[in-house]
Amino acid sequence: MRSPTTPTTEYSLSILGVSYTIKSRTILRNISLYCGGGNILALLGNSGSGKTSLLDVVACRAEGRTVGGAFINGRLVTPELFVKRGAYVLQDDQLLAHLTVKETLTYTARLKFAGATKNIQVTQRVEQVLNEIGLKHVADSKVGGAFKRGISGGEKRRVSIGCQLLCDPVVLLLDEPTTGLDSFTANRLVTNLSQLAKQYNKVIVMTIHQPRSDIFRLFDHIGILSLGELVYMGPSSQLVSYFTDLGYSCPHYANPLDHYVDLASVDRRDIVRESNTTARVRSLHGSYLNSNIFKDTLSEVHRSAATASDLEVESIFSNPWTYLDPPGFAATWATLFSRMTVNLIRDKPSLLMRIFQFSCFSFFLWLFIIRLKKNQESMQDRNGLFHQLVSVPPYVGVLNAVALFPTLRTTFRRESKDGLYGSTVFLFAYFVHILPFHLISTFIFTAVVHWGIGLQSEMFRFGRVWAVILLLHFSGEVLAVALMGVFKNEAVANSISGLIFVIGGLMGSGFVRSLEGMIDVLKWSGWINIFKYTSEIIVANELNGLNLTCSINSTMPCLYPNGNLYLSIFYPKAVKCMARNFIVSFSYMIFFCVLALIIFKITKIRKSRMI
Ligand SMILES: Nc1ncnc2c1ncn2[C@@H]1O[C@H](COP(=O)(O)OP(=O)(O)OP(=O)(O)O)[C@@H](O)[C@H]1O
């Protein structure tokens, strides 16, 4: 296998006449640039000048309308080509807090490389990348997050870069990689990127705010954007002389990058300043279009397009680490499942919440009721308990999803944009990885309620209650996940799913008021309500064959000497339809899973334009 350290092709990124419009607003206008392999191009400009939008366009992730195109070695960049030969490091480090640096890279490598790639090759590549990004010394340290201290901010940024380097991309885009880092760490990071570019012949394009003057020397090319147009794009060595020739010399001791970004910024403090500075930006843009530097750029772009011979086009795919043949569904599922499970097991508070939040509620119910009696007065306690058995499990499922799913969703959104996997395998892995925890927590809950509080004790009755509670708990989490595919804000998903379950429980269970007494619309809507079926199972399971004594001293008439009489009045078909009710309830759970899959597919097509 050829080493990725021995590039054979002269790589390049060029952009020709790119204009970008979103919601009828022009964000970028007629941008052309060229950057050869082994070079870093730094994009500068005041806030809102269009730097990130330009990276989005190159990475084929822009949501609006694009004219013109970006080219790698003269070949038009399509989403497919960018996935194979490009990489994009976003501004935020979206890493799983409980994995080590090495594990983070290893899992990402397994998601990138074909299933046939041997473990030894994955390990070898991860070691190489750890060396490249200078993180060998923290390879076994946990990444850390908001609630757990881990590696430093600069090291996290390197891990994010490392994840993108695994496939040895030709073009590496980075959105503000130095933001939030102190100047020493920022310098080290850019030095590291510069070495990577030189050593591996990569094209590195990064946006940056206020770089220190010592970082300036690390940039080979500088692009300065203002109002979506370039006012300079050329060698960093010519920046000062270019602007000096235009009459804008850089004062002694001033940082040229700061100085010329300020010069190209629009001052919006008042109308006079705004029109003067806008006129200056337009004039700078006009001068740039007439400059030899711009002409040289255009001729480089055309040269690279003209020399994009088949041989070159093919050779840019020849790297052994290129993501040519992605792992199959099973391999991807196994990697995602393992990563989610490891991350959850190491996250002690979340793990305890998953297992004990629900089961602890059963101890409260136990304290609340202590022990069910077998007299007819106990029917009220039984009804209350039945209501809790169907209404609490789904809602705790919702709470679990709202607390733990968003981090994984963020990772999924990023990795799916990187082309690593789709929503089906992601959700399938998520649903399977929560199942063991659901089994444990619902088992504890059911055992305490069933035997502690004193439902009819036979094992088969316990099994039915456990199955219903598991089904409802799981359905609750799945529905919340589905809603989090629509709503970016998990609080919205929480309140909507909570509302669905409260209303559903009231209308379908018959525990709060008799189903027969409700108005027809509500009565019939019960047929499309999972609570109708699960409630009937719970009631029939407990009351069928239950004898209730009547106290001689009681002032109450003896209405329900046994559970079957109660069932015949309020749930006449519950015993007979037990199997049907199980099938329908199970189908609801599957329906929620399919709904989640469809929602995530649709929102992916809509390119995460979520509410
Ligand atoms: N999806 C969008 N919808 C509407 N406007 C957008 C969208 N994306 C970008 N813009 C607008 O395009 C302009 C350029 O945004 P962009 O993020 O590219 O700027 P930037 O130079 O990267 O800014 P910053 O340095 O602050 O990150 C901004 O005015 C922004 O409001």
PDBQT file of the ligand as one rigid body, heavy atoms in Angstrom, charges set to zero:
ROOT
HETATM    1  N1  LIG A 701     -28.847  30.467   5.732  1.00  0.00    +0.000 N 
HETATM    2  C1  LIG A 701     -28.801  31.806   5.673  1.00  0.00    +0.000 A 
HETATM    3  N2  LIG A 701     -29.924  32.523   5.604  1.00  0.00    +0.000 NA
HETATM    4  C2  LIG A 701     -29.884  33.884   5.529  1.00  0.00    +0.000 A 
HETATM    5  N3  LIG A 701     -28.745  34.593   5.516  1.00  0.00    +0.000 NA
HETATM    6  C3  LIG A 701     -27.589  33.922   5.573  1.00  0.00    +0.000 A 
HETATM    7  C4  LIG A 701     -27.546  32.500   5.659  1.00  0.00    +0.000 A 
HETATM    8  N4  LIG A 701     -26.249  32.111   5.697  1.00  0.00    +0.000 NA
HETATM    9  C5  LIG A 701     -25.528  33.239   5.669  1.00  0.00    +0.000 A 
HETATM   10  N5  LIG A 701     -26.325  34.330   5.589  1.00  0.00    +0.000 N 
HETATM   11  C6  LIG A 701     -25.889  35.724   5.538  1.00  0.00    +0.000 C 
HETATM   12  O1  LIG A 701     -24.796  35.805   4.664  1.00  0.00    +0.000 OA
HETATM   13  C7  LIG A 701     -23.862  36.749   5.141  1.00  0.00    +0.000 C 
HETATM   14  C8  LIG A 701     -22.486  36.105   5.189  1.00  0.00    +0.000 C 
HETATM   15  O2  LIG A 701     -22.514  35.126   6.224  1.00  0.00    +0.000 OA
HETATM   16  P1  LIG A 701     -21.213  34.295   6.589  1.00  0.00    +0.000 P 
HETATM   17  O3  LIG A 701     -21.553  33.417   7.719  1.00  0.00    +0.000 OA
HETATM   18  O4  LIG A 701     -20.709  33.668   5.351  1.00  0.00    +0.000 OA
HETATM   19  O5  LIG A 701     -20.250  35.461   7.035  1.00  0.00    +0.000 OA
HETATM   20  P2  LIG A 701     -18.819  35.337   7.728  1.00  0.00    +0.000 P 
HETATM   21  O6  LIG A 701     -17.923  36.255   6.977  1.00  0.00    +0.000 OA
HETATM   22  O7  LIG A 701     -18.401  33.926   7.841  1.00  0.00    +0.000 OA
HETATM   23  O8  LIG A 701     -19.167  35.947   9.144  1.00  0.00    +0.000 OA
HETATM   24  P3  LIG A 701     -18.513  35.576  10.563  1.00  0.00    +0.000 P 
HETATM   25  O9  LIG A 701     -17.075  35.964  10.453  1.00  0.00    +0.000 OA
HETATM   26  O10 LIG A 701     -19.259  36.437  11.513  1.00  0.00    +0.000 OA
HETATM   27  O11 LIG A 701     -18.720  34.119  10.779  1.00  0.00    +0.000 OA
HETATM   28  C9  LIG A 701     -24.335  37.227   6.499  1.00  0.00    +0.000 C 
HETATM   29  O12 LIG A 701     -24.914  38.497   6.361  1.00  0.00    +0.000 OA
HETATM   30  C10 LIG A 701     -25.376  36.202   6.885  1.00  0.00    +0.000 C 
HETATM   31  O13 LIG A 701     -26.394  36.802   7.637  1.00  0.00    +0.000 OA
ENDROOT
TORSDOF 0
